[in-house]
């Protein structure tokens, strides 16, 4: 039985940004921050099967593709990587690439990588806050500049770069072509209401991703029967033994997370393992305030500096977008 206030790790990236507010106040030490990873409270604990993160982009990221589980197993990795993005903010011209403009053979894709025309063959789409983009394994994709994105993915290091805008980093063309679905892809996902408080964003074989909106001064029970992550997008709440505000994340498993919202309510993203929505994920508390003896109140945002860590970028391929 587990309920944890997740640790936020800030990772420097050349394509990152200097100001992470309102999501984080991590100390930058002169380095732009490109990613915030949410991890379990103690580093020694077993890694979850899902990874929740925030992405901050000031430059386009590499054009890349992820393998499925079968290919990942064939090269000695525990799993492949499918992922989903929820756009938190977007500059006026911000775009995301998903799939190609036309179907290509492996030979044509290889030639496009060699001459750099792959950058013009990917299908770029304008995005706005609230857009949901599902990126199943095998989909060629890239993220443009001017975006803040919440990403939920299978926890995997398996990323193969096809193009990197002359950054002189290693490409993984042979493997990328081997796993790529080299054609058009469905872009936006249409969210589906489950209840007044729950909206299904994506459900796939590896995870389910929802958005929740809880009214002010209300009590709830989040039933985390599976590995479950909650990322607060707005508002505030008291949950278990700690307060949460925008940019905070909670990890829970085989437990029930009590949630008492503040005067502004709370909205958030909930992700959990399993290929279908949990029928009893979110329930109202039997009596107002039963999960907290005190009356719900507005929660002041704590300093994020103490609970954020800036780490050097890991050496695995996944983090070098």
C-alpha positions in Angstrom: 0.0 0.0 0.0 1.7 3.2 -1.2 0.9 6.9 -1.4 3.9 9.1 -2.2 4.6 12.8 -3.0 6.7 12.3 -6.1 10.1 13.8 -6.5 10.6 16.3 -9.4 13.9 15.9 -11.2 15.0 18.8 -13.5 17.1 17.8 -16.5 19.2 20.3 -18.4 18.7 20.2 -22.2 20.1 22.5 -24.9 16.6 23.0 -26.3 15.1 23.8 -22.9 14.0 27.0 -21.2 15.0 29.2 -18.4 11.7 29.8 -16.7 9.6 26.8 -15.7 6.9 28.7 -13.8 4.2 27.9 -12.8 5.2 24.3 -13.0 8.5 24.4 -11.1 11.1 26.7 -9.6 14.1 24.4 -10.0 17.5 26.0 -9.6 19.0 26.2 -13.1 22.7 27.0 -12.5 22.8 28.7 -15.8 21.5 25.7 -17.7 18.2 25.6 -19.6 15.8 22.9 -18.3 14.1 20.7 -20.9 12.5 18.0 -18.8 11.0 17.4 -15.3 10.8 13.8 -14.4 8.5 12.6 -11.6 10.0 9.8 -9.6 9.1 7.8 -6.5 9.9 9.4 -3.2 13.0 7.3 -2.5 15.6 6.6 -5.2 16.1 3.0 -3.9 12.5 2.0 -4.6 11.6 -0.2 -7.5 11.1 1.8 -10.7 7.5 2.0 -11.9 6.5 0.8 -15.4 5.3 4.2 -16.4 7.2 7.5 -16.6 5.4 10.9 -16.1 7.3 14.0 -17.2 7.0 17.6 -18.3 8.8 18.9 -21.5 9.8 22.5 -22.1 11.0 23.4 -25.6 12.7 26.5 -27.0 13.9 24.7 -30.1 12.6 21.8 -32.2 13.5 18.4 -30.8 14.9 15.6 -32.9 12.8 13.6 -35.4 12.6 10.1 -33.8 10.8 6.9 -33.4 10.3 4.3 -30.6 10.2 0.5 -30.9 7.4 -1.7 -29.7 7.9 -4.3 -27.0 8.9 -7.1 -29.4 11.7 -5.2 -31.0 12.9 -3.8 -27.7 13.1 -7.4 -26.3 15.1 -8.4 -29.4 17.8 -5.9 -28.5 17.9 -6.6 -24.8 15.5 -3.8 -23.5 12.7 -4.6 -21.1 10.0 -2.9 -23.1 9.3 -0.6 -26.0 7.7 2.8 -25.8 4.3 4.2 -26.5 3.5 7.6 -25.2 0.9 10.3 -25.0 1.2 14.1 -24.8 -1.1 16.6 -23.2 -0.4 20.2 -24.3 -0.2 22.5 -21.3 0.8 25.7 -23.2 1.8 26.6 -26.7 3.2 29.6 -28.4 1.2 31.0 -31.4 3.2 29.1 -34.0 3.9 26.0 -32.0 3.7 22.7 -33.9 4.1 18.9 -33.3 5.0 16.4 -36.0 3.3 13.1 -36.2 3.7 10.6 -39.0 4.7 11.4 -42.6 2.9 13.2 -45.4 2.9 10.1 -47.5 3.7 6.4 -47.3 7.4 5.6 -47.9 9.4 2.4 -48.4 12.4 1.7 -46.2 14.6 2.6 -49.1 12.9 6.0 -49.6 12.9 6.7 -45.9 16.7 6.0 -45.8 17.3 8.3 -48.7 15.2 11.1 -47.0 17.3 10.8 -43.9 20.6 10.9 -45.9 19.6 14.1 -47.8 17.8 15.8 -44.9 14.4 15.9 -46.7 12.9 14.0 -43.8 12.5 17.3 -42.0 10.0 18.4 -44.7 8.3 15.0 -45.0 7.0 14.8 -41.5 3.5 16.1 -41.0 3.6 19.2 -38.8 0.4 20.3 -37.0 -0.4 23.4 -35.0 -1.4 22.7 -31.4 -3.2 24.5 -28.6 -3.5 24.0 -24.8 -5.6 20.9 -24.1 -4.7 19.0 -27.2 -4.0 15.3 -26.7 -1.6 13.5 -29.0 -1.1 9.7 -28.8 2.2 8.4 -30.1 2.1 4.6 -30.4 5.4 2.8 -30.8 6.6 2.9 -34.4 5.2 6.4 -35.1 7.7 8.9 -36.5 7.4 12.2 -34.5 8.9 15.4 -33.3 8.1 18.3 -30.9 8.5 21.9 -32.0 9.6 24.9 -30.1 7.4 27.0 -27.8 5.7 24.2 -26.0 5.1 22.9 -22.5 3.8 19.3 -22.6 2.9 16.7 -20.0 4.1 13.3 -21.3 3.1 9.9 -20.1 5.1 6.9 -21.5 6.2 3.4 -20.9 9.3 3.6 -18.9 11.9 2.8 -21.6 15.3 4.1 -22.9 14.4 3.1 -26.5 14.5 6.1 -28.8 16.0 6.1 -32.3 16.8 9.4 -33.9 16.4 10.0 -37.6 17.2 13.7 -37.8 18.6 16.2 -35.3 19.0 19.6 -37.0 22.8 19.6 -37.3 23.3 19.1 -33.6 26.0 16.5 -34.3 24.5 13.9 -32.1 24.4 10.2 -33.0 21.6 9.0 -35.2 20.1 5.5 -35.1 18.9 5.3 -38.7 19.0 1.5 -39.3 17.1 0.7 -36.1 14.7 3.6 -36.7 13.8 2.4 -40.2 13.4 -1.2 -38.9 10.7 -0.1 -36.4 9.1 2.8 -38.1 5.5 2.9 -39.5 6.6 5.1 -42.4 3.3 6.7 -43.3 0.6 9.1 -42.1 -0.7 8.9 -38.5 -3.8 10.0 -36.7 -3.1 13.2 -35.0 -5.5 14.6 -32.3 -7.4 12.3 -30.0 -11.0 13.2 -29.2 -11.4 13.0 -25.4 -14.5 11.1 -24.1 -16.4 12.0 -20.9 -16.7 9.2 -18.4 -18.5 11.3 -15.7 -18.8 14.9 -14.7 -15.4 14.7 -13.1 -13.6 12.3 -15.4 -12.6 12.5 -19.1 -10.8 9.7 -20.9 -7.9 10.9 -23.0 -6.2 7.7 -24.1 -6.6 4.0 -23.4 -4.1 1.7 -25.0 -2.6 -1.7 -24.2 0.1 -0.2 -21.9 -1.7 2.5 -19.9 -4.9 4.6 -19.5 -4.7 8.4 -19.3 -7.5 10.6 -17.9 -8.2 14.2 -16.9 -10.1 14.9 -13.8 -11.8 18.2 -12.7 -12.9 18.3 -9.0 -15.1 21.1 -7.7 -14.1 23.5 -4.8 -14.1 22.3 -1.2 -15.0 18.7 -2.0 -13.8 15.4 -0.7 -12.8 12.4 -3.0 -11.3 9.0 -2.9 -8.9 8.0 -5.8 -8.7 4.2 -5.9 -5.2 3.4 -7.0 -5.6 -0.4 -7.4 -2.9 -0.3 -10.1 0.2 1.7 -10.5 -1.2 5.3 -10.6 0.1 8.8 -11.1 -1.6 12.1 -10.5 -0.3 15.4 -11.9 -1.9 18.5 -10.6 -2.6 21.0 -13.4 -4.5 23.7 -11.4 -6.0 24.5 -8.0 -4.9 22.7 -4.9 -5.8 19.9 -2.6 -4.9 18.1 0.6 -4.0 14.4 -0.2 -2.9 11.9 2.4 -0.3 13.7 4.6 0.7 16.5 2.2 -0.6 19.4 0.1 -0.4 19.5 -3.7 -0.6 22.4 -6.1 0.1 22.9 -9.9 3.2 21.0 -10.9 3.0 18.5 -8.0 2.6 14.8 -8.7 1.5 11.8 -6.5 2.4 8.2 -7.0 0.1 5.5 -5.5 -0.4 1.8 -5.8 -2.7 -0.7 -4.0 -4.1 2.2 -2.0 -6.9 4.8 -1.8 -5.7 8.4 -2.1 -7.9 10.9 -0.1 -8.3 14.2 -1.9 -9.8 17.3 -0.3 -9.8 20.2 -2.8 -9.2 23.8 -1.9 -11.4 26.9 -2.7 -10.4 26.8 -6.4 -11.0 23.1 -6.8 -8.4 21.0 -8.5 -7.8 19.7 -12.0 -5.2 17.1 -12.9 -4.0 14.3 -15.1 -4.3 10.7 -13.9 -2.4 7.8 -15.5 -2.4 4.2 -14.6 -1.5 0.8 -16.0 -4.1 -1.2 -17.8 -5.8 -1.0 -21.1 -9.2 0.2 -20.0 -10.7 2.9 -17.7 -11.0 1.8 -14.0 -14.7 1.8 -13.2 -14.3 2.9 -9.6 -11.3 5.2 -10.0 -12.8 8.3 -8.5 -15.5 8.3 -5.8 -17.0 11.1 -3.7 -16.2 10.9 0.0 -19.2 9.7 2.0 -19.3 12.9 4.0 -17.8 16.3 3.1 -14.3 16.5 4.5 -14.2 13.0 5.8 -10.7 12.5 4.4 -9.4 15.5 6.5 -10.6 16.5 9.9 -10.0 20.2 9.1 -12.2 22.3 6.8 -10.7 22.5 3.2 -9.0 25.8 2.7 -6.9 27.5 0.1 -3.4 26.0 0.1 -0.4 28.2 -0.5 2.1 26.9 -3.0 5.2 25.6 -1.1 8.7 26.5 -2.3 9.5 23.9 -5.0 13.2 24.4 -4.7 13.5 22.0 -1.8 11.7 19.2 -3.6 13.2 19.6 -7.1 16.6 18.3 -8.1 18.6 19.3 -11.1 20.3 16.2 -12.5 22.9 15.9 -15.3 21.3 14.4 -18.4 21.4 10.6 -18.2 23.4 8.9 -21.0 20.6 6.8 -22.3 19.2 7.5 -25.8 15.7 8.3 -24.5 16.7 11.6 -22.9 18.6 13.1 -25.8 15.6 14.2 -27.9 
